[in-house]
Amino acid sequence: MYRHISKGSWTFSDQDHGWQVSDCTTEGLKCHLLFSMMPPEIVGVKNLNDYLTLSTSCFPYSKNGGLAAWEPAGALEWLEMLNPVEFLGDVVIEHEYGSWGVCFTYASWFALVGLAAAGKTYHDCLAICRGVEFLLNLQTDDGGWGESSLSCPNEGNMSNLVHTWWALMGLISSGQAERNPTALHKAVKLLINSQMEDGDFPQQIIGIFFHCGLS
């Protein structure tokens, strides 16, 4: 069976899984970039250029320049008719859209981080202003954010720790800490108070995968 190059990538689980995932590889590469700014006596000496070359070469770029999740998109749409599983939709071929994470908070986080990476700021970009306002208006009374698997038709009002992290990262990337950190402080307080004695956090359903409620 043909698979796109996976050397230098990160998978959903461990190395034995062997199937690269574009967003996992992105997050792994981001962590490595952060490690590269730390003293070598803490993280060890690594050749960053090797990681950059391997990681960027394995991304599943499609012919039109878009990115898919697992491998480059390009198979014929009619192959989806061969899908034998009723509760997993659009899984036979690769598509250039994401289906992981409930809608609003997840998308807002990526949009705000992406705009900031492109050099946009809260003061010169209306999209960032509207995105920040959207997240702040959805913050719950306990300081968190939360959605359910029904978020497309109905916005949720119960805090979810992962969704709260997503909203926090989006707001921080937009410079909210410099403007007014009150919302960030409330969210961080919720996260700290939710940590269990062993250092872990409660396990919660965080999103939608392949158009169903898998977590």
KEVOTOR-757212 format. One line per 4 residues: number of its first residue (from 1); their letters; for each residue x negated, y, z of N, C-alpha, C. Coordinates in Angstrom, 1 decimal. Atoms other than C-alpha are relative to their C-alpha. Layout:
<sites>
NUM) a) X,Y,Z,X,Y,Z,X,Y,Z ~ ... $
</sites>
This chain:
<sites>
1) myrh) -0.8,-1.2,0.0,0.0,0.0,0.0,-0.9,1.2,0.0 ~ 0.8,-1.2,0.1,-1.4,3.4,-1.0,0.4,1.0,1.2 ~ -0.2,-1.0,-1.0,-1.8,6.0,1.8,-1.0,1.1,-0.3 ~ 0.8,-1.2,0.2,-3.1,9.5,1.6,-1.2,-0.1,1.0 $
5) iskg) 1.2,0.1,-0.9,-6.7,10.0,3.1,0.4,0.4,1.4 ~ -0.3,-0.3,-1.4,-6.6,10.0,6.9,-1.2,0.3,0.8 ~ 1.3,-0.3,-0.8,-10.3,10.4,7.9,0.0,1.5,0.4 ~ 0.1,-1.4,-0.6,-10.6,13.5,10.1,1.3,0.5,0.5 $
9) swtf) -1.4,-0.4,-0.4,-6.9,13.6,10.9,0.3,-0.4,1.4 ~ -0.6,0.5,-1.3,-4.8,13.0,14.0,1.3,-0.6,-0.3 ~ -1.2,0.8,0.2,-1.9,10.6,14.2,1.0,0.3,1.1 ~ -1.0,-0.1,-1.1,1.3,10.4,16.3,-0.5,-0.7,1.2 $
13) sdqd) 0.4,0.7,-1.2,-0.4,7.9,18.6,-1.5,-0.1,0.2 ~ 1.5,0.1,-0.2,-4.0,6.6,18.5,-0.6,-0.3,-1.4 ~ 0.8,0.2,1.2,-6.7,5.9,15.9,0.5,-1.2,-0.8 ~ -0.5,1.2,0.7,-5.3,2.4,15.2,1.2,0.2,-0.8 $
17) hgwq) -1.2,-0.3,0.8,-2.1,4.0,13.9,-0.4,0.3,-1.4 ~ 0.7,-0.2,1.3,-4.2,5.3,11.0,0.8,0.8,-1.0 ~ -0.9,-0.7,1.0,-1.4,7.4,9.4,0.0,1.5,0.4 ~ 0.1,-1.4,-0.4,-2.2,11.1,9.5,1.3,0.7,-0.1 $
21) vsdc) -1.2,-0.9,-0.1,0.5,13.7,10.4,-0.5,1.4,-0.1 ~ 0.5,-1.3,0.2,0.0,17.2,9.2,0.1,0.9,1.2 ~ -0.1,-0.9,-1.1,1.3,19.0,12.3,-0.9,-0.5,1.2 ~ 0.9,0.5,-1.1,-0.6,16.6,14.7,-1.5,0.4,-0.4 $
25) tteg) 1.4,-0.4,0.4,-3.8,17.3,12.7,-0.2,1.5,0.2 ~ 0.1,-1.4,-0.3,-3.1,21.0,12.9,-0.3,0.3,1.4 ~ 0.1,-0.2,-1.4,-2.7,20.9,16.6,-1.4,-0.5,0.5 ~ 1.3,0.6,-0.4,-5.8,18.7,17.0,-1.2,1.0,-0.4 $
29) lkch) 1.1,-0.9,0.5,-7.9,21.1,14.9,0.0,1.3,0.8 ~ -0.1,-1.2,-0.8,-6.6,24.1,16.9,-0.7,-0.2,1.3 ~ 0.7,0.3,-1.3,-7.8,22.4,20.1,-1.5,0.0,-0.2 ~ 1.5,0.1,0.3,-11.2,21.7,18.5,-0.6,1.4,-0.2 $
33) llfs) 0.5,-1.4,0.2,-11.5,25.4,17.5,-0.1,0.7,1.3 ~ 0.1,-0.6,-1.4,-10.8,26.4,21.1,-1.1,-0.5,0.7 ~ 1.1,0.7,-0.7,-13.3,23.9,22.4,-1.3,0.6,-0.5 ~ 1.2,-0.5,0.6,-15.9,25.4,20.0,-0.4,1.3,0.6 $
37) mmpp) 0.3,-1.3,-0.6,-15.7,28.7,21.8,-0.4,-0.1,1.5 ~ 0.4,0.2,-1.4,-16.5,27.1,25.2,-1.5,-0.4,0.0 ~ 1.4,0.4,-0.1,-20.0,26.5,26.5,-0.3,-1.5,-0.3 ~ 0.2,1.4,0.4,-21.5,23.3,25.0,-0.3,-0.9,1.2 $
41) eivg) 0.3,0.9,-1.2,-22.5,22.0,28.5,1.4,-0.5,0.6 ~ -1.3,0.4,-0.5,-18.7,21.8,29.2,0.6,-1.0,-1.0 ~ -0.7,0.8,1.0,-17.4,20.3,25.9,-0.9,-0.9,-0.8 ~ 0.9,0.7,0.8,-20.6,18.9,24.4,-0.2,0.7,-1.3 $
45) vknl) 0.4,-0.7,1.2,-22.2,19.8,21.1,0.6,-0.8,-1.2 ~ -0.6,0.7,1.2,-20.1,19.0,18.0,-0.2,0.9,-1.2 ~ 0.2,-0.8,1.2,-20.5,20.0,14.4,1.4,0.4,-0.5 ~ -1.3,-0.5,0.3,-17.4,22.1,13.8,0.2,0.0,-1.5 $
49) ndyl) -0.2,0.0,1.4,-18.0,22.3,10.0,0.5,-1.3,-0.5 ~ -0.5,1.3,0.4,-17.6,18.6,9.7,1.4,-0.2,0.3 ~ -1.4,0.1,-0.4,-14.3,18.7,11.5,0.9,0.8,-1.0 ~ -0.7,-0.9,0.8,-13.1,21.6,9.4,0.2,-0.7,-1.4 $
53) tlst) 0.0,0.6,1.4,-14.0,19.8,6.1,0.9,-1.2,0.0 ~ -0.8,1.2,-0.1,-12.5,16.5,7.1,1.5,0.3,0.2 ~ -1.4,-0.3,-0.3,-9.3,17.9,8.6,0.7,0.7,-1.1 ~ -0.7,-0.7,1.1,-8.5,20.3,5.8,0.2,-0.8,-1.3 $
57) scfp) -0.1,0.9,1.2,-9.2,17.7,3.1,1.1,-1.0,0.1 ~ -1.0,1.0,-0.1,-6.7,15.3,4.5,1.5,0.5,0.1 ~ -1.4,-0.5,0.0,-3.7,17.7,4.6,0.8,-0.4,-1.3 ~ -0.8,0.5,1.1,-0.9,16.4,2.4,0.6,1.1,-0.9 $
61) yskn) -0.4,-1.1,0.9,-0.8,19.3,-0.1,0.8,-0.6,-1.2 ~ -0.8,0.4,1.2,1.9,18.9,-2.8,-0.4,0.8,-1.2 ~ 0.4,-0.7,1.2,1.6,20.0,-6.4,0.3,1.5,0.0 ~ -0.4,-1.4,0.0,3.4,23.3,-5.7,-0.7,0.8,1.1 $
65) ggla) 0.7,-0.7,-1.1,1.1,24.1,-2.8,0.6,-0.2,1.4 ~ -0.6,0.2,-1.3,3.5,23.1,-0.1,-0.6,-1.1,0.8 ~ 0.5,1.0,-0.9,2.7,20.9,2.9,1.2,-0.9,0.4 ~ -1.0,0.9,-0.5,4.6,17.8,3.8,-0.5,-0.6,1.4 $
69) awep) 0.4,0.5,-1.4,4.4,15.8,7.1,-1.0,-1.1,-0.1 ~ 0.8,1.3,0.0,2.8,12.4,6.1,-0.9,-0.1,-1.2 ~ 0.8,0.2,1.3,1.6,12.4,2.5,0.6,1.0,-1.0 ~ -0.5,-0.9,1.0,2.0,14.6,-0.6,1.4,-0.4,-0.5 $
73) agal) -1.3,0.3,0.6,5.6,14.9,-1.8,-0.1,-0.2,-1.5 ~ 0.1,0.2,1.4,6.3,13.8,-5.3,0.8,-1.2,-0.5 ~ -0.8,1.1,0.5,8.3,10.6,-5.4,1.4,0.4,-0.5 ~ -1.3,-0.3,0.6,11.7,10.5,-7.2,1.0,0.0,1.1 $
77) ewle) -1.0,-0.2,-1.1,14.7,11.6,-5.1,0.9,-1.3,0.0 ~ -0.9,1.1,0.0,16.8,8.6,-6.2,-0.5,-1.2,0.8 ~ 0.5,1.1,-0.8,14.5,6.3,-4.2,0.7,0.0,1.4 ~ -0.7,-0.1,-1.3,16.4,7.6,-1.1,1.2,-0.9,0.0 $
81) mlnp) -1.1,0.9,0.1,19.3,5.4,-2.3,-0.3,-1.4,0.5 ~ 0.4,1.3,-0.4,17.3,2.4,-1.3,-0.2,-0.1,1.5 ~ 0.1,0.0,-1.5,17.2,3.4,2.4,1.0,-0.9,0.6 ~ -0.9,0.9,-0.7,18.6,0.5,4.4,0.5,0.4,1.4 $
85) vefl) -0.3,-0.4,-1.3,18.9,2.4,7.6,1.0,1.1,0.0 ~ -1.1,-1.0,0.0,22.1,4.4,8.2,-0.3,1.2,0.9 ~ 0.1,-1.1,-1.0,21.0,6.4,11.2,-1.3,0.8,-0.2 ~ 1.1,-0.8,0.3,17.7,7.7,9.7,0.1,0.4,-1.5 $
89) gdvv) -0.2,-0.6,1.3,18.2,10.0,6.7,-1.3,0.5,-0.6 ~ 1.1,-0.6,0.8,15.7,11.1,4.0,-1.4,-0.5,0.6 ~ 1.2,0.6,-0.5,12.9,8.7,5.2,-0.8,-0.8,-1.0 ~ 0.6,0.9,0.9,12.1,6.7,2.1,-1.2,0.7,-0.8 $
93) iehe) 1.1,-0.8,0.6,10.1,9.5,0.3,-0.3,1.2,0.8 ~ 0.4,-1.2,-0.7,8.2,12.5,1.5,0.7,1.2,-0.5 ~ -0.7,-1.3,0.4,9.9,15.9,1.5,-0.8,1.2,0.6 ~ 0.8,-1.2,-0.5,8.5,19.4,2.0,0.8,0.9,0.9 $
97) ygsw) -0.7,-0.7,-1.0,10.6,20.3,4.9,-0.1,-0.8,1.3 ~ 0.1,0.6,-1.3,10.4,19.6,8.6,1.3,-0.5,0.6 ~ -1.2,0.5,-0.6,12.9,17.6,10.6,-0.3,-0.4,1.5 ~ 0.4,0.3,-1.4,11.2,17.6,14.0,0.2,1.2,0.9 $
101) gvcf) -0.3,-1.1,-0.9,12.4,19.8,16.8,1.4,0.6,-0.2 ~ -1.3,-0.7,0.2,15.8,21.4,17.4,-0.2,1.4,-0.5 ~ 0.2,-1.1,1.1,16.4,24.4,15.3,-0.6,1.3,0.5 ~ 0.3,-1.4,-0.1,16.1,27.8,16.8,-1.3,0.3,0.7 $
105) tyas) 1.2,-0.3,-0.7,13.4,27.8,19.4,-1.3,-0.4,-0.7 ~ 1.2,0.6,0.7,11.0,25.6,17.5,-0.4,0.8,-1.2 ~ 0.2,-0.8,1.2,11.4,27.6,14.3,-0.5,1.4,0.3 ~ 0.4,-1.3,-0.4,11.0,30.9,16.1,-1.5,0.0,0.4 $
109) wfal) 1.4,0.1,-0.5,7.7,29.8,17.7,-0.9,0.0,-1.2 ~ 0.9,0.1,1.1,6.2,28.8,14.4,0.0,1.3,-0.9 ~ -0.1,-1.2,0.8,7.4,31.9,12.6,-0.8,1.1,0.7 ~ 0.8,-1.1,-0.6,6.0,34.3,15.2,-1.5,-0.3,0.0 $
113) vgla) 1.4,0.3,0.1,2.7,32.5,15.4,-0.6,0.2,-1.4 ~ 0.4,-0.1,1.4,2.5,32.4,11.6,-0.2,1.5,-0.4 ~ 0.1,-1.4,0.4,3.2,36.1,11.2,-1.2,0.7,0.7 ~ 1.1,-0.6,-0.7,0.7,37.0,13.9,-1.4,-0.4,-0.7 $
117) aagk) 1.3,0.5,0.7,-2.0,34.8,12.1,-0.2,0.8,-1.3 ~ 0.1,-0.7,1.3,-1.2,36.8,8.9,-0.3,1.5,0.3 ~ 0.4,-1.3,-0.3,-2.1,40.0,10.7,1.2,1.0,0.3 ~ -1.1,-0.9,-0.3,1.4,41.3,11.4,0.1,0.2,1.5 $
121) tyhd) -0.2,-0.2,-1.5,2.3,42.8,14.8,1.5,0.5,0.2 ~ -1.3,-0.5,-0.4,5.4,43.8,16.7,0.3,1.4,-0.4 ~ -0.2,-1.4,0.3,4.9,47.4,15.8,0.1,0.3,-1.5 ~ -0.1,-0.3,1.4,4.7,47.0,12.0,0.7,-1.1,-0.8 $
125) clai) -0.7,1.1,0.7,6.8,43.9,11.3,1.4,-0.2,0.6 ~ -1.4,0.1,-0.5,10.6,43.9,11.6,0.3,-1.5,0.3 ~ -0.3,1.4,-0.2,10.7,40.1,11.4,-0.5,-0.5,1.4 ~ 0.5,0.3,-1.3,8.5,39.8,14.6,0.9,0.7,1.1 $
129) crgv) -0.9,-0.7,-1.0,10.7,42.4,16.4,1.3,-0.8,0.1 ~ -1.3,0.7,-0.1,13.9,40.5,15.5,-0.2,-1.4,0.6 ~ 0.2,1.3,-0.6,12.3,37.1,16.5,-0.2,0.1,1.5 ~ 0.2,-0.2,-1.5,11.2,38.4,19.9,1.3,0.3,0.6 $
133) efll) -1.3,-0.3,-0.6,14.6,39.9,20.5,0.9,-1.2,0.1 ~ -0.8,1.2,0.0,16.2,36.7,19.5,-0.3,-1.0,1.2 ~ 0.4,0.9,-1.1,14.2,34.6,22.0,0.3,0.6,1.4 ~ -0.2,-0.6,-1.3,14.5,37.1,24.8,1.5,0.0,0.4 $
137) nlqt) -1.4,0.0,-0.2,18.3,37.2,24.4,0.5,-1.4,0.4 ~ -0.4,1.3,-0.3,18.4,33.4,24.7,-0.6,-0.6,1.3 ~ 0.6,0.5,-1.2,16.4,33.1,27.9,1.1,-0.2,1.0 ~ -1.1,0.3,-1.0,18.5,31.4,30.6,-0.3,0.6,1.3 $
141) ddgg) 0.1,-0.7,-1.2,19.0,32.6,34.1,-1.2,-0.5,0.9 ~ 1.1,0.5,-0.7,16.3,30.3,35.5,-1.4,0.3,-0.6 ~ 1.2,-0.4,0.6,13.7,31.7,33.2,-0.4,-0.8,-1.2 ~ 0.4,0.9,1.1,13.6,28.9,30.6,0.8,0.2,-1.3 $
145) wges) -0.7,0.0,1.3,14.9,28.2,27.1,0.5,-1.5,-0.1 ~ -0.4,1.4,0.2,16.9,25.1,26.0,1.0,-0.1,-1.1 ~ -0.9,0.3,1.1,18.7,23.6,23.1,0.4,-1.5,0.2 ~ -0.4,1.4,0.0,20.5,20.3,22.5,0.0,-0.5,-1.4 $
149) slsc) -0.1,0.5,1.4,20.9,18.0,19.5,1.1,0.6,-0.8 ~ -1.1,-0.7,0.7,24.0,20.0,18.7,-0.3,1.5,-0.3 ~ 0.4,-1.4,0.1,22.0,23.2,18.4,0.4,0.7,-1.3 ~ -0.4,-0.6,1.3,22.9,23.7,14.7,1.4,0.6,0.1 $
153) pneg) -1.3,-0.6,-0.2,26.6,24.2,15.5,0.2,0.7,1.3 ~ -0.2,-0.5,-1.4,26.3,25.1,19.2,-1.4,0.3,0.6 ~ 1.3,-0.3,-0.7,23.4,27.0,20.9,0.2,-0.5,1.5 ~ 0.0,0.5,-1.4,22.5,25.4,24.3,-0.3,1.0,1.0 $
157) nmsn) 0.2,-0.9,-1.1,22.3,27.0,27.7,-0.6,-0.6,1.2 ~ 0.7,0.7,-1.1,20.4,24.5,29.8,-1.5,0.0,-0.4 ~ 1.4,-0.1,0.2,16.6,24.9,30.2,-0.6,-1.3,-0.3 ~ 0.8,1.2,0.4,14.3,22.4,28.6,-1.5,0.4,0.1 $
161) lvht) 1.4,-0.4,-0.2,10.6,22.5,29.6,-0.8,0.2,-1.3 ~ 0.7,-0.1,1.3,9.2,21.8,26.1,0.5,1.2,-0.8 ~ -0.5,-1.2,0.7,11.5,24.4,24.6,-0.4,1.3,0.6 ~ 0.5,-1.1,-0.7,10.4,26.8,27.2,-1.4,0.3,-0.4 $
165) wwal) 1.3,-0.2,0.5,6.8,26.2,26.2,-0.1,0.6,-1.4 ~ -0.1,-0.5,1.3,7.7,26.8,22.6,0.3,1.5,0.0 ~ -0.4,-1.4,0.0,9.4,30.1,23.3,-1.2,0.9,0.6 ~ 1.1,-0.8,-0.6,6.5,31.2,25.6,-1.2,0.2,-1.0 $
169) mgli) 1.1,-0.1,0.9,3.9,30.5,22.9,0.3,1.0,-1.1 ~ -0.4,-1.0,1.0,5.9,32.5,20.4,0.0,1.4,0.5 ~ 0.0,-1.3,-0.6,6.4,35.4,22.7,-1.5,0.5,0.2 ~ 1.4,-0.5,-0.2,2.7,35.5,23.7,-0.7,0.4,-1.2 $
173) ssgq) 0.6,-0.3,1.3,1.6,35.4,20.1,0.4,1.3,-0.6 ~ -0.5,-1.3,0.5,3.7,38.5,19.4,-0.4,1.1,0.9 ~ 0.5,-1.1,-0.9,2.1,40.5,22.3,1.0,0.4,1.1 ~ -1.0,-0.3,-1.0,5.0,40.3,24.7,-0.7,0.3,1.4 $
177) aern) 0.7,-0.2,-1.3,2.5,40.1,27.7,-0.4,1.5,0.1 ~ 0.4,-1.4,0.0,1.3,43.6,26.8,1.2,1.0,0.1 ~ -1.2,-0.9,0.0,4.8,45.1,26.3,0.8,-0.1,1.3 ~ -0.7,0.2,-1.3,6.7,43.6,29.2,0.0,-1.5,0.3 $
181) ptal) 0.2,1.4,-0.3,5.6,40.3,30.8,1.0,-0.6,0.9 ~ -1.0,0.5,-1.0,8.7,39.9,33.0,0.6,-1.4,-0.4 ~ -0.6,1.2,0.5,10.3,37.2,30.8,-1.0,-1.1,0.0 ~ 1.1,1.1,-0.1,6.9,35.3,30.6,-0.2,-0.5,1.4 $
185) hkav) 0.2,0.3,-1.3,6.5,35.4,34.3,1.1,-1.0,0.5 ~ -1.2,0.9,-0.3,10.0,33.9,34.8,-0.1,-1.4,-0.6 ~ 0.1,1.2,0.7,9.3,31.2,32.3,-1.1,-0.9,0.7 ~ 1.1,0.7,-0.6,5.9,30.3,33.8,0.4,-0.5,1.4 $
189) klli) -0.5,0.5,-1.3,7.5,30.1,37.3,0.8,-1.2,-0.1 ~ -0.8,1.2,0.2,10.0,27.6,36.0,-0.8,-1.2,-0.3 ~ 0.9,1.1,0.4,7.3,25.5,34.5,-0.8,-0.5,1.2 ~ 0.8,0.4,-1.2,5.2,25.5,37.7,0.8,-0.7,1.0 $
193) nsqm) -0.9,0.6,-1.0,8.1,24.7,39.9,0.6,-1.4,-0.4 ~ -0.5,1.3,0.6,9.1,21.8,37.6,-1.0,-1.1,0.0 ~ 1.0,1.0,0.0,5.8,20.0,37.9,0.2,-0.9,1.2 ~ -0.1,1.1,-1.0,5.9,16.7,39.8,-1.2,-0.1,0.8 $
197) edgd) 1.1,0.2,-0.9,3.6,15.6,42.6,-1.2,-0.6,-0.7 ~ 1.1,0.6,0.6,1.5,13.5,40.3,-0.6,0.8,-1.2 ~ 0.5,-0.9,1.1,0.9,16.4,37.9,0.8,0.0,-1.3 ~ -0.8,0.2,1.3,3.3,15.2,35.2,1.2,1.0,0.1 $
201) fpqq) -1.2,-0.8,0.1,6.5,17.0,34.1,1.1,-1.0,-0.3 ~ -1.1,0.9,0.3,10.0,15.5,33.8,0.1,-0.2,-1.5 ~ -0.2,0.3,1.4,10.6,13.7,30.5,1.4,0.4,-0.4 ~ -1.3,-0.5,0.5,13.3,15.4,28.5,0.0,-0.2,-1.5 $
205) iigi) -0.2,0.0,1.4,14.7,15.0,25.0,-0.4,1.3,-0.6 ~ 0.5,-1.3,0.5,12.9,17.6,22.9,0.5,0.3,-1.4 ~ -0.3,-0.4,1.3,14.2,17.4,19.4,0.7,-1.1,-0.9 ~ -0.7,0.8,1.0,15.7,15.8,16.3,-1.1,-0.5,-1.0 $
209) ffhc) 1.0,0.6,0.9,13.6,13.4,14.1,0.8,-0.8,-1.0 ~ -0.6,0.7,1.1,14.7,12.2,10.7,1.6,0.1,0.1 ~ -1.5,-0.3,0.0,18.2,13.8,11.1,0.7,-0.8,1.1 ~ -0.7,0.7,-1.1,19.0,11.8,14.3,-0.6,0.4,1.3 $
213) gls) 0.4,-0.5,-1.3,18.6,12.2,18.0,-1.2,-0.8,0.7 ~ 1.2,0.6,-0.6,15.3,10.3,18.5,-0.8,1.1,0.7 ~ 0.9,-0.9,-0.7,12.9,11.9,21.0,-1.4,-0.5,0.1 $
</sites>
